[in-house]
């Protein structure tokens, strides 16, 4: 499998088919006298920014520290949670609503949507 071609930027979906975000990074485990092994997938703007440029990562970290409602800058999905790698998406054994990837959705629901007519 070519990790860059087949995994990076591919859509992640939870066990119920809910989109979870895209794979922004791959964490490898380096082993002595053995090939590297995939340990986890990483999600988050900081991870994507690191792929593009170190200075961009630093800037995104600063902006995130001031504006983000997410508890963590990056979220890791362990390789053990990967159920299937499809052509268009990767299915993982987690519930999207329970992950930090949905922190913004929870915040919007609590602070904005519930105040709209019919938002309850």
C-alpha positions as CSV (number, residue, x, y, z in Angstrom):
1,X,0.0,0.0,0.0
2,X,1.3,3.5,-0.9
3,X,0.4,5.5,2.3
4,X,0.7,8.9,0.7
5,X,-1.5,8.0,-2.3
6,X,-3.9,5.6,-0.6
7,X,-4.4,7.2,2.8
8,X,-3.5,10.9,3.2
9,X,-6.4,13.2,2.6
10,X,-8.8,10.4,2.4
11,X,-12.2,10.8,4.1
12,X,-12.7,9.0,7.4
13,X,-16.1,7.7,8.3
14,X,-17.2,6.3,11.6
15,X,-18.9,2.9,12.1
16,X,-22.3,4.5,11.3
17,X,-21.1,6.2,8.1
18,X,-20.8,9.7,9.5
19,X,-18.0,11.7,8.0
20,X,-15.3,12.4,10.6
21,X,-12.8,14.4,8.7
22,X,-9.8,13.6,6.5
23,X,-6.5,11.8,7.3
24,X,-4.0,14.7,7.8
25,X,-1.1,12.6,9.0
26,X,0.1,9.0,9.5
27,X,2.0,8.0,12.6
28,X,4.6,5.2,12.0
29,X,6.2,3.0,14.6
30,X,9.9,2.5,13.8
31,X,11.1,-1.0,14.8
32,X,14.7,-2.3,14.9
33,X,15.5,-4.6,12.0
34,X,11.9,-4.6,10.8
35,X,9.9,-2.4,8.4
36,X,8.0,0.6,9.9
37,X,4.4,-0.1,11.0
38,X,1.4,2.2,10.9
39,X,0.5,3.1,14.4
40,X,-2.3,5.7,14.0
41,X,-3.9,8.3,11.7
42,X,-3.9,11.9,12.8
43,X,-6.5,14.6,12.2
44,X,-6.3,18.3,12.7
45,X,-5.4,21.6,11.1
46,X,-2.1,21.6,12.9
47,X,-1.1,18.3,11.4
48,X,-2.1,19.4,7.9
49,X,-0.1,22.7,8.4
50,X,3.0,20.7,9.5
51,X,2.8,18.8,6.2
52,X,2.9,22.1,4.3
53,X,5.5,24.1,6.2
54,X,6.9,24.3,9.7
55,X,6.2,28.1,10.0
56,X,2.6,27.5,8.9
57,X,2.3,24.9,11.7
58,X,3.5,27.5,14.2
59,X,1.0,30.1,12.9
60,X,-1.9,27.6,13.0
61,X,-1.0,26.6,16.6
62,X,-1.2,30.3,17.6
63,X,-4.5,30.9,15.9
64,X,-5.9,27.7,17.3
65,X,-4.8,28.6,20.9
66,X,-6.9,31.8,20.6
67,X,-9.9,30.7,18.6
68,X,-10.4,27.0,18.7
69,X,-13.0,25.2,20.9
70,X,-11.3,21.8,20.4
71,X,-9.7,20.3,23.4
72,X,-6.7,19.0,21.4
73,X,-4.8,20.3,18.4
74,X,-4.6,16.8,16.9
75,X,-6.7,13.7,17.3
76,X,-5.2,10.2,16.7
77,X,-7.2,7.2,15.6
78,X,-5.2,4.0,16.5
79,X,-4.6,1.6,13.6
80,X,-6.5,-1.1,15.6
81,X,-9.7,1.0,15.0
82,X,-9.4,0.9,11.2
83,X,-12.0,-1.4,9.9
84,X,-11.7,-1.1,6.1
85,X,-9.9,1.1,3.6
86,X,-12.2,1.7,0.6
87,X,-11.4,3.5,-2.6
88,X,-13.2,6.7,-1.5
89,X,-13.0,6.5,2.3
90,X,-11.6,4.8,5.4
91,X,-14.0,3.3,7.9
92,X,-13.0,3.4,11.5
93,X,-14.6,1.8,14.6
94,X,-15.4,5.0,16.6
95,X,-18.5,7.2,17.0
96,X,-17.8,10.5,15.4
97,X,-19.9,12.4,17.9
98,X,-17.7,11.1,20.7
99,X,-14.5,12.4,19.2
100,X,-12.7,15.8,19.4
101,X,-13.3,16.0,15.7
102,X,-16.9,17.0,16.5
103,X,-16.0,19.7,19.1
104,X,-16.9,22.5,16.7
105,X,-20.3,20.9,15.9
106,X,-21.1,20.5,19.6
107,X,-20.1,24.1,20.3
108,X,-22.2,25.4,17.3
109,X,-25.2,23.4,18.5
110,X,-24.9,24.7,22.0
111,X,-24.1,28.4,21.3
112,X,-25.9,29.1,18.0
113,X,-28.3,26.5,16.7
114,X,-30.3,26.2,19.9
115,X,-31.0,29.9,19.8
116,X,-32.5,29.8,16.2
117,X,-36.2,29.3,15.7
118,X,-36.8,25.6,15.7
119,X,-33.3,24.9,16.9
120,X,-34.3,23.1,20.0
